[in-house]
Amino acid sequence: MDPLRMLTAEHGFFTRPDALGCGLADRDLTQLVRGRALVRFRRGSYAFTDEWFALDDVGRHLVRARAVLRSLGPSVALSHVSGVVRHGIDSWGLPLDRVHVTRLDGAAGRIEGDVVHHEGTALGEDVLEVGGDRVLRADRCAIEAASRSSNEVALCLFDAGARTGLFDEETLFARFQAMEHWPFVRHLHVPVRMADGRSGSVGESRGRWLFHTLHLPCPELQHEVRDHRGELIGIADWWWEEHNLLGEFDGAVKYGRLLKPGQEPGDVVFAEKRREDRMREARDGARILRLVWSDYEEPAAVRGRMLRLMRRTG
Protein backbone atom coordinates (compact mmCIF):
# COMPACT_ATOMS: atom_id res chain seq x y z
CA MET A 1 0.00 0.00 0.00
CA ASP A 2 1.19 3.53 -0.80
CA PRO A 3 2.82 4.79 2.44
CA LEU A 4 1.22 8.21 1.93
CA ARG A 5 -2.19 6.55 1.60
CA MET A 6 -1.45 4.80 4.88
CA LEU A 7 -0.86 8.19 6.50
CA THR A 8 -4.05 9.68 5.12
CA ALA A 9 -5.99 6.60 6.19
CA GLU A 10 -4.91 7.31 9.77
CA HIS A 11 -4.74 11.10 9.90
CA GLY A 12 -6.45 12.37 6.78
CA PHE A 13 -3.37 14.19 5.49
CA PHE A 14 0.39 14.08 5.06
CA THR A 15 3.03 16.80 5.23
CA ARG A 16 5.83 17.90 2.92
CA PRO A 17 8.45 16.16 5.13
CA ASP A 18 6.34 12.98 4.96
CA ALA A 19 6.33 13.17 1.16
CA LEU A 20 10.04 13.89 0.95
CA GLY A 21 10.68 10.93 3.24
CA CYS A 22 8.78 8.72 0.78
CA GLY A 23 11.02 9.77 -2.08
CA LEU A 24 9.00 12.59 -3.65
CA ALA A 25 10.59 15.94 -4.48
CA ASP A 26 9.03 19.39 -4.23
CA ARG A 27 8.54 19.46 -8.00
CA ASP A 28 6.64 16.16 -7.75
CA LEU A 29 4.27 17.63 -5.18
CA THR A 30 3.76 20.70 -7.37
CA GLN A 31 2.93 18.54 -10.39
CA LEU A 32 0.56 16.34 -8.42
CA VAL A 33 -1.31 19.41 -7.11
CA ARG A 34 -1.49 20.92 -10.60
CA GLY A 35 -2.70 17.60 -11.95
CA ARG A 36 -5.38 17.53 -9.22
CA ALA A 37 -4.18 14.26 -7.75
CA LEU A 38 -3.41 16.11 -4.50
CA VAL A 39 -4.97 19.01 -2.63
CA ARG A 40 -2.74 21.36 -0.66
CA PHE A 41 -5.28 22.54 1.90
CA ARG A 42 -2.82 24.55 3.98
CA ARG A 43 0.86 25.33 3.73
CA GLY A 44 2.87 22.10 3.85
CA SER A 45 -0.20 19.87 4.29
CA TYR A 46 -1.66 17.66 1.58
CA ALA A 47 -4.54 15.27 1.02
CA PHE A 48 -5.44 13.00 -1.87
CA THR A 49 -8.06 14.70 -3.99
CA ASP A 50 -10.47 11.75 -4.02
CA GLU A 51 -10.32 11.45 -0.23
CA TRP A 52 -10.56 15.19 0.39
CA PHE A 53 -13.67 15.69 -1.72
CA ALA A 54 -15.32 12.63 -0.22
CA LEU A 55 -15.35 14.47 3.14
CA ASP A 56 -18.07 16.83 4.27
CA ASP A 57 -17.31 20.22 5.84
CA VAL A 58 -16.96 18.68 9.30
CA GLY A 59 -14.56 16.02 8.04
CA ARG A 60 -12.40 18.59 6.29
CA HIS A 61 -12.34 20.77 9.39
CA LEU A 62 -11.13 17.81 11.43
CA VAL A 63 -8.30 17.14 8.97
CA ARG A 64 -7.31 20.82 9.04
CA ALA A 65 -7.38 20.76 12.84
CA ARG A 66 -5.06 17.76 12.97
CA ALA A 67 -2.69 19.44 10.52
CA VAL A 68 -2.64 22.57 12.69
CA LEU A 69 -1.80 20.51 15.78
CA ARG A 70 1.01 18.82 13.89
CA SER A 71 2.34 22.23 12.82
CA LEU A 72 2.09 24.05 16.16
CA GLY A 73 3.16 21.26 18.49
CA PRO A 74 2.46 20.96 22.23
CA SER A 75 1.97 24.69 22.77
CA VAL A 76 -1.73 24.50 21.78
CA ALA A 77 -4.84 22.35 22.18
CA LEU A 78 -7.93 22.25 20.02
CA SER A 79 -10.77 24.24 21.54
CA HIS A 80 -14.03 26.03 20.72
CA VAL A 81 -15.63 24.67 17.53
CA SER A 82 -12.54 22.63 16.63
CA GLY A 83 -12.72 20.91 19.99
CA VAL A 84 -16.42 20.25 19.44
CA VAL A 85 -15.63 18.62 16.09
CA ARG A 86 -12.76 16.57 17.54
CA HIS A 87 -15.02 15.25 20.29
CA GLY A 88 -17.55 14.18 17.65
CA ILE A 89 -20.33 16.51 18.83
CA ASP A 90 -22.82 17.73 16.22
CA SER A 91 -21.63 21.20 15.18
CA TRP A 92 -24.81 22.45 13.47
CA GLY A 93 -24.78 26.22 13.02
CA LEU A 94 -21.14 26.70 13.96
CA PRO A 95 -18.69 28.28 11.49
CA LEU A 96 -16.03 25.85 10.30
CA ASP A 97 -13.89 28.21 8.25
CA ARG A 98 -11.06 28.48 10.78
CA VAL A 99 -9.37 26.11 13.22
CA HIS A 100 -9.54 27.23 16.86
CA VAL A 101 -6.81 26.48 19.39
CA THR A 102 -6.15 27.63 22.94
CA ARG A 103 -2.60 28.59 23.83
CA LEU A 104 -1.09 26.44 26.56
CA ASP A 105 2.14 28.45 26.66
CA GLY A 106 0.70 31.84 27.63
CA ALA A 107 1.24 33.35 24.19
CA ALA A 108 -1.08 36.13 23.03
CA GLY A 109 -4.28 35.46 21.16
CA ARG A 110 -4.38 36.29 17.46
CA ILE A 111 -5.72 35.24 14.09
CA GLU A 112 -3.04 33.76 11.88
CA GLY A 113 -4.17 32.56 8.47
CA ASP A 114 -6.67 29.75 8.97
CA VAL A 115 -6.04 29.50 12.73
CA VAL A 116 -7.58 31.45 15.62
CA HIS A 117 -5.28 31.42 18.67
CA HIS A 118 -7.17 31.98 21.93
CA GLU A 119 -5.77 33.09 25.23
CA GLY A 120 -7.24 31.46 28.29
CA THR A 121 -6.52 29.58 31.45
CA ALA A 122 -6.16 25.89 30.72
CA LEU A 123 -5.49 23.81 33.80
CA GLY A 124 -3.94 20.38 33.41
CA GLU A 125 -7.27 18.60 33.91
CA ASP A 126 -8.78 20.65 31.09
CA VAL A 127 -6.47 19.12 28.46
CA LEU A 128 -7.20 15.64 27.12
CA GLU A 129 -5.70 13.33 24.52
CA VAL A 130 -8.37 12.19 22.07
CA GLY A 131 -7.00 9.76 19.51
CA GLY A 132 -3.56 11.29 20.02
CA ASP A 133 -4.83 14.87 19.55
CA ARG A 134 -4.67 17.49 22.31
CA VAL A 135 -8.10 18.93 22.94
CA LEU A 136 -9.82 20.74 25.78
CA ARG A 137 -12.64 18.98 27.63
CA ALA A 138 -15.91 18.65 25.77
CA ASP A 139 -18.02 20.77 28.14
CA ARG A 140 -15.56 23.66 27.95
CA CYS A 141 -15.33 23.41 24.15
CA ALA A 142 -19.14 23.50 23.96
CA ILE A 143 -19.43 26.58 26.18
CA GLU A 144 -16.72 28.47 24.31
CA ALA A 145 -18.03 27.51 20.85
CA ALA A 146 -21.55 28.55 21.84
CA SER A 147 -20.42 31.84 23.38
CA ARG A 148 -20.12 33.53 19.95
CA SER A 149 -23.27 31.86 18.57
CA SER A 150 -27.02 32.32 18.94
CA ASN A 151 -28.86 30.72 21.82
CA GLU A 152 -30.63 28.40 19.37
CA VAL A 153 -27.30 27.09 18.12
CA ALA A 154 -26.10 26.85 21.72
CA LEU A 155 -29.04 24.67 22.78
CA CYS A 156 -28.51 22.34 19.81
CA LEU A 157 -24.84 22.08 20.75
CA PHE A 158 -25.47 21.47 24.45
CA ASP A 159 -28.15 18.86 23.74
CA ALA A 160 -25.82 17.11 21.28
CA GLY A 161 -22.96 16.99 23.77
CA ALA A 162 -25.18 15.60 26.50
CA ARG A 163 -26.66 13.11 24.03
CA THR A 164 -23.21 11.70 23.27
CA GLY A 165 -22.52 11.19 26.97
CA LEU A 166 -19.37 13.35 26.86
CA PHE A 167 -20.89 15.48 29.60
CA ASP A 168 -24.17 15.59 31.47
CA GLU A 169 -26.39 18.54 32.24
CA GLU A 170 -24.95 19.03 35.74
CA THR A 171 -21.37 19.06 34.47
CA LEU A 172 -22.29 21.56 31.77
CA PHE A 173 -24.01 23.86 34.25
CA ALA A 174 -21.04 23.69 36.63
CA ARG A 175 -18.72 24.61 33.75
CA PHE A 176 -20.99 27.52 32.84
CA GLN A 177 -20.94 28.80 36.41
CA ALA A 178 -17.14 28.72 36.37
CA MET A 179 -17.02 30.61 33.07
CA GLU A 180 -20.09 32.88 33.13
CA HIS A 181 -18.02 36.04 33.67
CA TRP A 182 -15.77 35.26 30.71
CA PRO A 183 -16.39 37.40 27.60
CA PHE A 184 -19.51 36.51 25.58
CA VAL A 185 -20.56 33.65 27.89
CA ARG A 186 -23.26 35.15 30.11
CA HIS A 187 -26.01 35.07 27.45
CA LEU A 188 -25.88 31.26 27.55
CA HIS A 189 -27.68 31.02 30.89
CA VAL A 190 -30.98 30.06 29.23
CA PRO A 191 -29.80 27.30 26.85
CA VAL A 192 -27.50 25.90 29.56
CA ARG A 193 -30.49 25.45 31.85
CA MET A 194 -32.55 23.95 29.03
CA ALA A 195 -29.89 21.42 27.95
CA ASP A 196 -31.26 17.87 27.82
CA GLY A 197 -29.49 14.85 26.38
CA ARG A 198 -32.83 13.16 25.68
CA SER A 199 -33.31 15.46 22.70
CA GLY A 200 -32.64 13.06 19.86
CA SER A 201 -31.42 15.34 17.07
CA VAL A 202 -30.67 18.91 16.05
CA GLY A 203 -34.16 19.12 14.58
CA GLU A 204 -35.71 18.20 17.92
CA SER A 205 -33.52 20.70 19.76
CA ARG A 206 -34.50 23.45 17.32
CA GLY A 207 -38.11 22.60 18.02
CA ARG A 208 -37.56 22.95 21.74
CA TRP A 209 -35.98 26.36 21.23
CA LEU A 210 -38.86 27.42 18.98
CA PHE A 211 -41.44 26.42 21.60
CA HIS A 212 -39.48 28.45 24.18
CA THR A 213 -39.25 31.59 22.06
CA LEU A 214 -42.94 31.37 21.13
CA HIS A 215 -43.87 31.09 24.84
CA LEU A 216 -45.49 27.72 24.27
CA PRO A 217 -45.56 24.96 26.91
CA CYS A 218 -42.40 22.92 27.38
CA PRO A 219 -42.97 19.33 26.15
CA GLU A 220 -41.96 16.05 27.71
CA LEU A 221 -39.19 14.48 25.63
CA GLN A 222 -39.02 10.97 24.17
CA HIS A 223 -42.49 10.02 25.38
CA GLU A 224 -43.21 6.28 25.16
CA VAL A 225 -46.63 5.39 23.81
CA ARG A 226 -47.83 1.89 24.70
CA ASP A 227 -50.95 -0.06 23.81
CA HIS A 228 -53.42 -1.55 26.27
CA ARG A 229 -51.14 -4.58 26.72
CA GLY A 230 -48.20 -2.38 27.62
CA GLU A 231 -46.36 -3.04 24.36
CA LEU A 232 -44.38 -0.14 22.96
CA ILE A 233 -45.93 1.36 19.83
CA GLY A 234 -43.58 4.25 19.35
CA ILE A 235 -41.66 7.06 20.99
CA ALA A 236 -42.82 10.61 20.32
CA ASP A 237 -40.22 13.35 20.20
CA TRP A 238 -42.49 15.67 22.18
CA TRP A 239 -45.59 15.21 24.35
CA TRP A 240 -47.91 17.80 25.87
CA GLU A 241 -50.06 15.77 28.26
CA GLU A 242 -52.32 18.66 29.25
CA HIS A 243 -53.29 19.14 25.62
CA ASN A 244 -53.19 15.46 24.57
CA LEU A 245 -50.78 16.48 21.82
CA LEU A 246 -47.92 14.40 20.41
CA GLY A 247 -45.14 16.01 18.39
CA GLU A 248 -42.55 14.69 15.97
CA PHE A 249 -39.75 16.17 13.91
CA ASP A 250 -39.24 14.71 10.45
CA GLY A 251 -35.76 15.27 9.06
CA ALA A 252 -35.05 14.83 5.38
CA VAL A 253 -33.19 11.54 6.00
CA LYS A 254 -35.68 9.97 8.38
CA TYR A 255 -37.43 7.63 5.96
CA GLY A 256 -34.17 6.72 4.23
CA ARG A 257 -32.72 5.74 7.59
CA LEU A 258 -35.73 3.55 8.36
CA LEU A 259 -35.59 1.82 4.98
CA LYS A 260 -34.85 -1.92 5.27
CA PRO A 261 -33.35 -4.07 2.48
CA GLY A 262 -35.95 -4.62 -0.21
CA GLN A 263 -38.30 -1.92 1.09
CA GLU A 264 -39.57 0.96 -0.99
CA PRO A 265 -39.90 4.47 0.49
CA GLY A 266 -43.68 4.17 0.15
CA ASP A 267 -43.65 1.12 2.40
CA VAL A 268 -41.90 3.07 5.12
CA VAL A 269 -44.27 6.02 4.80
CA PHE A 270 -47.24 3.63 5.10
CA ALA A 271 -45.71 1.96 8.16
CA GLU A 272 -45.11 5.36 9.74
CA LYS A 273 -48.74 6.31 9.08
CA ARG A 274 -49.94 3.10 10.76
CA ARG A 275 -47.65 3.74 13.73
CA GLU A 276 -48.98 7.27 13.99
CA ASP A 277 -52.60 6.06 13.91
CA ARG A 278 -51.90 3.49 16.65
CA MET A 279 -50.19 6.14 18.81
CA ARG A 280 -53.21 8.41 18.46
CA GLU A 281 -55.57 5.61 19.38
CA ALA A 282 -53.48 4.68 22.43
CA ARG A 283 -53.70 8.29 23.60
CA ASP A 284 -57.48 8.54 23.22
CA GLY A 285 -57.43 10.33 19.90
CA ALA A 286 -54.43 12.53 20.52
CA ARG A 287 -53.46 14.89 17.74
CA ILE A 288 -49.97 15.00 16.27
CA LEU A 289 -47.86 18.02 15.45
CA ARG A 290 -45.31 17.17 12.76
CA LEU A 291 -42.53 19.64 12.00
CA VAL A 292 -39.96 19.66 9.19
CA TRP A 293 -36.90 21.84 8.63
CA SER A 294 -38.76 24.51 6.65
CA ASP A 295 -41.21 25.06 9.52
CA TYR A 296 -38.42 26.65 11.56
CA GLU A 297 -38.32 29.50 9.05
CA GLU A 298 -41.98 30.30 9.73
CA PRO A 299 -42.37 30.50 13.51
CA ALA A 300 -45.64 32.45 13.44
CA ALA A 301 -47.25 29.73 11.31
CA VAL A 302 -46.02 27.03 13.72
CA ARG A 303 -47.43 28.96 16.67
CA GLY A 304 -50.81 29.22 14.94
CA ARG A 305 -50.88 25.50 14.17
CA MET A 306 -49.95 24.57 17.71
CA LEU A 307 -52.50 26.84 19.32
CA ARG A 308 -55.24 25.42 17.10
CA LEU A 309 -54.24 21.87 17.98
CA MET A 310 -54.04 22.68 21.68
CA ARG A 311 -57.49 24.29 21.69
CA ARG A 312 -58.95 21.25 19.95
CA THR A 313 -57.40 18.78 22.35
CA GLY A 314 -57.12 20.78 25.57
HUJOVEN-V505985 format. One record per pair of residues at least 6 apart in sequence whose ideal C-beta (glycine too) atoms are under 8 Angstrom apart, sorted by the first residue. I is the first residue (numbers start at 0). J is the second residue. If there is no record, write none. Layout:
i:I j:J
i:I j:J
This chain:
i:2 j:21
i:3 j:13
i:3 j:17
i:3 j:18
i:3 j:21
i:3 j:47
i:4 j:47
i:6 j:12
i:6 j:13
i:6 j:17
i:7 j:13
i:7 j:46
i:7 j:47
i:7 j:50
i:10 j:62
i:10 j:65
i:11 j:46
i:11 j:50
i:11 j:54
i:11 j:58
i:11 j:61
i:11 j:62
i:11 j:65
i:12 j:40
i:12 j:44
i:12 j:45
i:12 j:46
i:12 j:62
i:12 j:65
i:12 j:66
i:13 j:44
i:13 j:45
i:13 j:46
i:14 j:43
i:14 j:44
i:14 j:45
i:14 j:66
i:14 j:69
i:15 j:25
i:15 j:28
i:15 j:43
i:15 j:45
i:18 j:27
i:18 j:28
i:18 j:45
i:19 j:25
i:28 j:37
i:28 j:39
i:28 j:45
i:31 j:37
i:32 j:38
i:32 j:39
i:32 j:45
i:35 j:48
i:36 j:47
i:36 j:48
i:37 j:45
i:37 j:46
i:37 j:47
i:37 j:48
i:38 j:45
i:38 j:46
i:38 j:47
i:38 j:48
i:38 j:51
i:38 j:52
i:39 j:45
i:40 j:46
i:40 j:51
i:40 j:59
i:40 j:62
i:40 j:63
i:40 j:66
i:41 j:63
i:41 j:66
i:41 j:67
i:41 j:112
i:41 j:113
i:42 j:112
i:43 j:70
i:44 j:63
i:44 j:66
i:44 j:69
i:44 j:70
i:46 j:62
i:51 j:59
i:51 j:62
i:54 j:62
i:56 j:95
i:57 j:84
i:57 j:90
i:57 j:95
i:59 j:95
i:60 j:80
i:60 j:81
i:60 j:84
i:60 j:95
i:60 j:98
i:61 j:84
i:61 j:85
i:63 j:98
i:63 j:113
i:64 j:77
i:64 j:81
i:64 j:84
i:64 j:85
i:64 j:98
i:64 j:132
i:65 j:132
i:67 j:75
i:67 j:77
i:67 j:81
i:67 j:98
i:67 j:100
i:67 j:113
i:67 j:114
i:68 j:75
i:68 j:77
i:68 j:100
i:68 j:132
i:68 j:133
i:71 j:100
i:71 j:114
i:73 j:103
i:73 j:133
i:74 j:102
i:74 j:103
i:74 j:104
i:74 j:106
i:75 j:100
i:75 j:101
i:75 j:102
i:75 j:103
i:75 j:104
i:75 j:116
i:75 j:133
i:76 j:82
i:76 j:100
i:76 j:101
i:76 j:103
i:76 j:121
i:76 j:126
i:76 j:133
i:76 j:134
i:76 j:135
i:77 j:85
i:77 j:98
i:77 j:99
i:77 j:100
i:77 j:132
i:77 j:133
i:77 j:134
i:77 j:135
i:77 j:140
i:78 j:99
i:78 j:100
i:78 j:101
i:78 j:117
i:78 j:119
i:78 j:134
i:78 j:135
i:78 j:139
i:78 j:140
i:78 j:143
i:79 j:99
i:79 j:101
i:79 j:115
i:79 j:117
i:79 j:140
i:79 j:143
i:79 j:144
i:80 j:90
i:80 j:93
i:80 j:94
i:80 j:95
i:80 j:99
i:80 j:140
i:80 j:144
i:81 j:98
i:81 j:99
i:81 j:100
i:81 j:134
i:81 j:140
i:82 j:99
i:82 j:134
i:82 j:135
i:82 j:137
i:82 j:139
i:82 j:140
i:82 j:143
i:82 j:144
i:83 j:90
i:83 j:93
i:83 j:137
i:83 j:140
i:83 j:141
i:83 j:144
i:83 j:156
i:83 j:160
i:84 j:90
i:84 j:95
i:85 j:129
i:85 j:130
i:85 j:132
i:85 j:134
i:86 j:129
i:86 j:134
i:86 j:137
i:86 j:140
i:86 j:160
i:86 j:163
i:86 j:165
i:87 j:163
i:87 j:165
i:88 j:137
i:88 j:140
i:88 j:141
i:88 j:156
i:88 j:159
i:88 j:160
i:88 j:163
i:88 j:165
i:89 j:155
i:89 j:156
i:89 j:159
i:89 j:201
i:90 j:144
i:90 j:156
i:91 j:152
i:91 j:155
i:91 j:156
i:91 j:159
i:91 j:201
i:92 j:148
i:92 j:149
i:92 j:151
i:92 j:152
i:92 j:155
i:92 j:156
i:93 j:144
i:93 j:148
i:93 j:152
i:93 j:156
i:96 j:113
i:97 j:110
i:97 j:113
i:97 j:114
i:97 j:115
i:98 j:113
i:98 j:114
i:98 j:115
i:99 j:114
i:99 j:115
i:99 j:117
i:99 j:144
i:100 j:114
i:100 j:115
i:100 j:116
i:100 j:117
i:101 j:116
i:101 j:117
i:101 j:118
i:101 j:119
i:101 j:121
i:101 j:135
i:102 j:108
i:102 j:116
i:102 j:117
i:102 j:118
i:102 j:119
i:103 j:121
i:103 j:126
i:103 j:133
i:106 j:116
i:106 j:118
i:107 j:116
i:107 j:118
i:108 j:115
i:108 j:116
i:108 j:117
i:108 j:118
i:109 j:116
i:110 j:116
i:117 j:143
i:121 j:135
i:124 j:136
i:125 j:135
i:125 j:136
i:125 j:139
i:126 j:133
i:126 j:134
i:126 j:135
i:126 j:136
i:127 j:133
i:127 j:134
i:127 j:135
i:127 j:136
i:128 j:134
i:134 j:140
i:135 j:143
i:136 j:166
i:137 j:160
i:137 j:163
i:137 j:165
i:137 j:166
i:138 j:160
i:138 j:165
i:138 j:166
i:138 j:170
i:138 j:171
i:138 j:174
i:139 j:174
i:139 j:178
i:141 j:156
i:141 j:157
i:141 j:160
i:141 j:166
i:141 j:171
i:142 j:171
i:142 j:174
i:142 j:175
i:142 j:178
i:142 j:184
i:142 j:187
i:142 j:191
i:143 j:178
i:143 j:184
i:144 j:156
i:145 j:152
i:145 j:153
i:145 j:156
i:145 j:157
i:145 j:187
i:145 j:190
i:146 j:181
i:146 j:182
i:146 j:183
i:146 j:184
i:146 j:186
i:146 j:187
i:147 j:183
i:148 j:156
i:150 j:186
i:150 j:187
i:150 j:189
i:150 j:190
i:150 j:208
i:151 j:190
i:151 j:205
i:151 j:208
i:153 j:187
i:153 j:190
i:153 j:191
i:154 j:190
i:154 j:193
i:154 j:194
i:154 j:204
i:154 j:207
i:154 j:208
i:155 j:201
i:155 j:204
i:155 j:205
i:155 j:208
i:157 j:171
i:157 j:190
i:157 j:191
i:157 j:193
i:157 j:194
i:158 j:194
i:158 j:195
i:158 j:196
i:158 j:198
i:158 j:203
i:158 j:204
i:158 j:207
i:159 j:201
i:159 j:204
i:160 j:166
i:160 j:171
i:160 j:194
i:160 j:196
i:161 j:167
i:161 j:168
i:161 j:171
i:161 j:194
i:161 j:195
i:161 j:196
i:162 j:196
i:162 j:197
i:162 j:198
i:162 j:199
i:164 j:196
i:166 j:174
i:167 j:196
i:168 j:194
i:168 j:195
i:168 j:196
i:171 j:191
i:171 j:194
i:172 j:191
i:172 j:192
i:172 j:194
i:175 j:184
i:175 j:187
i:175 j:188
i:175 j:191
i:178 j:184
i:179 j:185
i:179 j:187
i:179 j:188
i:189 j:211
i:190 j:208
i:193 j:207
i:193 j:208
i:193 j:211
i:195 j:207
i:195 j:220
i:197 j:220
i:197 j:221
i:198 j:204
i:198 j:207
i:198 j:220
i:199 j:221
i:199 j:236
i:200 j:248
i:200 j:250
i:202 j:248
i:202 j:249
i:202 j:250
i:202 j:290
i:202 j:292
i:203 j:220
i:203 j:236
i:203 j:237
i:203 j:248
i:205 j:248
i:205 j:295
i:206 j:236
i:206 j:237
i:206 j:246
i:206 j:248
i:206 j:290
i:206 j:295
i:207 j:217
i:207 j:218
i:207 j:220
i:207 j:237
i:209 j:295
i:209 j:298
i:209 j:301
i:210 j:216
i:210 j:217
i:210 j:218
i:210 j:237
i:210 j:305
i:211 j:217
i:212 j:298
i:213 j:298
i:213 j:301
i:213 j:302
i:213 j:305
i:215 j:302
i:215 j:305
i:216 j:239
i:216 j:241
i:216 j:242
i:218 j:237
i:218 j:238
i:218 j:239
i:218 j:246
i:219 j:237
i:219 j:238
i:219 j:239
i:219 j:240
i:220 j:236
i:220 j:237
i:220 j:238
i:221 j:234
i:221 j:235
i:221 j:236
i:222 j:234
i:222 j:235
i:222 j:237
i:222 j:238
i:222 j:245
i:223 j:231
i:223 j:234
i:224 j:231
i:224 j:232
i:224 j:233
i:224 j:234
i:224 j:235
i:224 j:245
i:224 j:278
i:224 j:281
i:224 j:282
i:225 j:231
i:225 j:232
i:225 j:281
i:226 j:232
i:226 j:277
i:226 j:281
i:227 j:281
i:232 j:274
i:232 j:277
i:232 j:278
i:232 j:281
i:233 j:274
i:233 j:275
i:233 j:277
i:233 j:278
i:235 j:245
i:235 j:246
i:235 j:247
i:235 j:278
i:235 j:287
i:236 j:246
i:236 j:247
i:236 j:248
i:237 j:245
i:237 j:246
i:237 j:247
i:237 j:288
i:238 j:244
i:238 j:245
i:238 j:246
i:239 j:246
i:239 j:309
i:241 j:313
i:242 j:308
i:242 j:309
i:242 j:312
i:242 j:313
i:243 j:282
i:243 j:283
i:243 j:284
i:243 j:285
i:243 j:286
i:243 j:312
i:243 j:313
i:244 j:285
i:244 j:286
i:244 j:287
i:244 j:288
i:244 j:305
i:244 j:308
i:244 j:309
i:244 j:312
i:245 j:278
i:245 j:279
i:245 j:282
i:245 j:285
i:245 j:286
i:245 j:287
i:245 j:288
i:246 j:287
i:246 j:288
i:246 j:289
i:246 j:290
i:247 j:287
i:247 j:288
i:247 j:289
i:247 j:290
i:248 j:289
i:248 j:290
i:248 j:291
i:249 j:289
i:249 j:290
i:249 j:291
i:250 j:291
i:250 j:292
i:251 j:291
i:251 j:292
i:254 j:264
i:254 j:267
i:254 j:268
i:254 j:271
i:255 j:264
i:257 j:267
i:257 j:270
i:257 j:271
i:258 j:264
i:258 j:267
i:275 j:287
i:278 j:285
i:278 j:287
i:279 j:285
i:279 j:286
i:279 j:287
i:285 j:312
i:286 j:308
i:286 j:311
i:286 j:312
i:288 j:304
i:288 j:305
i:288 j:308
i:290 j:301
i:294 j:300
i:294 j:301
i:295 j:301
